[in-house]
């Protein structure tokens, strides 16, 4: 007969497994939006289609949630009251830039290299956020171990792309996912503040999609004025699920973080992203083909993230004092 402790462990394991699946969903979004950008020959339009479809899904959910609508309606008052700074409402710009980067270069880089680069950016900005307490985050010491972990993720990018850099991979194509990783890491910090202020993950997520879709609409309008409309939309319906994937994995993160914590959440997401990226590049490749160096880079990225996330050991004197 299962005990309460064993049931609790089972729920935790299940939550972690579902979060790994959410990470695979992130890689799937890279893959789908990357191919949509290639088919349209227009990364801007691909990003707008993906983000707008996610926004439509969230607006439908919001329409059925009185609590979510009420929380969303308080955002302006919370800014005026000083609970939130106005720029904390702009976290969706980070997600918008990520989706735009997918549409522009994921099809060139391949899902694995794109994922390694974005995780490296997220790790780097995470160190900065922890050191500075950005957006109200609790400051954490930047230890030698965490610096080593970040260096490992950077080395992973070099290993993954070195054979192709300057040839199949233009250097500028690698910059976009690195910057996108920085943006998504920053987005997570400000989203946490919005969620805490409103007590509504739905309101915070919907705000992200509203801001991101608005920014992408403006950028795409300018782009289309210069380059013109895409010739035709692809007929494959699977190319239009990027927004649904985004809304789904954000919802999963929101639910499972309370069970497994932020640290394990991040590790499970990265593991899922890297696993999914390698699988997609092997089974349905786009861009640069997966090589041994790509797989080594992905594995080293996971090691770097684990090292970065490991808590520092407490001093023996502190431990003894706590026991006393």
N, C-alpha and C positions, 0 to 999 in steps of 0.2 A: 504493500500500500504506500502510495506517495505521501511524503511528509510535506508540511508547508515549505520547509527549506528547499527540498528537491523541486517542488513546483516553482518556487521563486527562481531557482537556478535555470530551470527549463524555460521560463518566460524570458529571462535575461539572454540565454543562448538564442532563443527564437528572435528576439529583438535585434541582436547583433547580426544574425543571419539575414534578416530582412534588410538591415542597413547595408550589408554587403551587396545585396541585390539592387538597392538604390544606387550604390556606386557604379554597378554595371549599367544602370539606367543613365547615369551621367555620361559614360563612355558611348552608350547608344545614341545619346543626343549629339555628341561630337560627330559620330558617324553619319547620322541622318542629315544634320544641318550642313555638314561638309559636302555630302553628295548633292544636296539640294542646291547649294551654292554653285557647284560645278555644272549641274544640269541647266541652271538658269544663266550661267556665266555672269552671275551677279550676287555677290555675297551680301550686299545691303538688302536686297529684296528677300533673300532667303532668311536673313535674321529677322526682318519685320514680320514675315509670314509666321515664323516660329513663335516669336514673342507675342504677337497678337492672338494667335490661337490659344496660347496659355492663358492670356488675359481673359478671353471669352469664357473659358472653362471656370476660372476663378470668379468671374462676375456672376455666373449662373449659381455657383455655390454660395456666394455672398447674398444673392437674392433670397435664398432660403434660410439664411442665418440672421436672425434678429440681433443676436449678441455681436456678431461680426460687423453688421452695419452700424450698430451703436458705437462700437469701439472705433471704427474708421471715422465716424463723424466727430470724434473728440480730438483728432490729431491737431487741428488748428489751435484749439484751446490749450492743449498741452504745450505747444510751442510758445504761446503767449504767456503761459504760466511759468515757463522756464524749465519744465520737466524734460523737454527735448529741445535741442538746438535745430534751427531750420535745416542745416545741412545734413542732419541725421535722417531726414526724409528722402534723401537722394541716393540711398543705397542701391536702388534699382539700376543706376547708371553702370555699376560694376557688372551686374548680370547682363545688361544690354551689350556691353563691350565684349563680354565672353561669347555671347551668341553671335555677335558680328564677326569676331575672330574665327569662330567655327565656320561660318559661311565663307569667309575669305581665304583661310589657309589650311583648315583641317583636311580638305581634299588634296592639298599639296603635300603636307607633312605626313599624312597617315594618322590614325587615331592614337597609336602608341606614343609616337614622338610628341604629338600635340598634348597628350595627357601628362607625360613626364615634364614637359615645360610648364604647364599650368600648375601642377603640384609643387614644382620648385618655387614658382612665384608666390603661391599660397603659404609655403613654409617660411619664406623670407619675410613676408609682411606680417606673418604671425609672430615672429620674433620681435619685430618692431612694435607691434601692438602690445605685446606682453611687457616690453621694456618701458614703454611710455604711458601705458594706461589709456591709450587712445579711446575716445568715445565712451569713457567711463568704465572701461575694462579694468579688472583688478590687476595691478602691476605684478609681474612675476620676474624673478631674476634671470638674466641672460647668462647662463652658465657655460663653461667650456664644452660640456657635453652637447648642449643645444647648438652651439656654434659649429661643432664637428658634424652634427646631424644635418644642419643647413648646408655645410660644405659638401657633404656626401650627395645631397640632392642636386647641387650644382654640377658636381663631377658626373652625376648620372646623365645630365643633359649633354655634356661634352661627349661622353662615351656613346650615347645613343645616336647623336647626329654627326659625329666626326667623320665617318666614312663618306657621308653625302654632302657635307657642308661646302657651299660654294659650287657644287655641281647640281644634283637633283634638288637640293634644298637651298634656296636663296637665304642669306643671313637675315634679311629683313622679315622673312616669313616666320622665323623663330622668335622674333621680338614680340609679335602680337600675342601669342599664348602666354609668354612670360608676363607681359603687362596685364593680360586678362586674369592671370592667377593673382597678381597683386590686387586687382580690382575686386575680385570675388572674396578674397580674404578680408579686405576692408569692408565690403558689403556685409559680411557675416557679423562684424563687430557692431555696426550701426543698426543692423536688423535686431540684434539682441536687445539694444536699448529700446527700440520701438516696440518689440514684443513685451518687454518688461513694463513699459509705460502704459500700454493698452490692455495688457493681459489677454491678447488675442493674436495667436499666430496667423489666423486667417486675414486679419486686418493688415498685419505687417507684410505678409506675402502679397496680398492684393496691391498694396501701396507700391511694392517693388515692381510689379508688372505694369502698373499704371505709369510710373515714372519711366521705366525702361522702354515701354512701347511708345510713349510720347517722344522720347529722345530719338529712338530709331526711326519714327515716322518723319521727324524733322530732317534727320541726316539722309534718309532715303529719298525724300522729296528733292533735296539739293542734288543728290547723286543722279537721280533720274532726269532732272533738268539738263544735266551736263551730258549724260551717256545715253539717255533714252530708255524706253521700257524694254524688258526682256521680250524676246520673240514669242515665246509660248511657255505656258506652265506645264511641267511634266505630268504625265497621266498616272504615275505610280502613287497610290494613296499613302504608302508607307513613308514617303518623303515629307509628309505633312504632320507627322506625329511628334515632332520635336517639342512643341509647346506643351502637349499633353504629358510627355516624359518629364519635362521640367516641373510642371505643377505636381506630378506624382511624387518625384523623389524629394521635392521640398516638403510635401505633406508627410512622407515617411520619416524624414529627419525630425520634423516637429514632434511627431508622436514618440519616436524611439529614444530621443535624447533624454527624456525624463527617466527612462528605465536604465540606460547604459552609461549615461554621462557624456560630457563633451569630448573627453579624451578618447574613449573607446569608439564613440561615434566617428570622430575624425579618422582613426585608424581603419575602421571598417569601410568607410567611404573610399579611402585611398586604395585599400586592397581591392575593393570591387571595381574601381575605375581602372586600375592597372590590369587586373585579370580580364575585364571586359575589353579593354583596348587591345590587348594581345590577341584575344579570341577573334575580335572583329577584323583585325588586320590579317589574321591567318585565314579566316573563313570567308570574309567578304572584303578583300583589300581595296583601299583607295590610296592614292598618293604613293609615297615611298614604301617599297615592300619591307616587311619585317625581317630583320637579320639577327644574327647572334648578338651583335652589339646593342641592338634595340632591346632585346630581352634582358641582357645584362643591365642596361640602363634602367629598365623598369624595376628589376629586382633591387638594384642599388637605391632607387628612389624610395621604395618601401622601407628598406633598412634605415635610410636617412630620416624618414618621417618617424619611425619607431624610436630611434635614438633621440630625436628632437623632443618627442612627447614624453619621454621617460622622466618621472619626477626626480629631482635632486635628492640625494641622501641627506637625511637630517644629521646634524652633529650629534656625537655620542652624548655630550653633556646635556643637550636639549632633550634627547630621548629619556635620559635618566631623570631629568627634572619632571618630565611629563608623568613618568611612572610614579614618582614620589607624590 
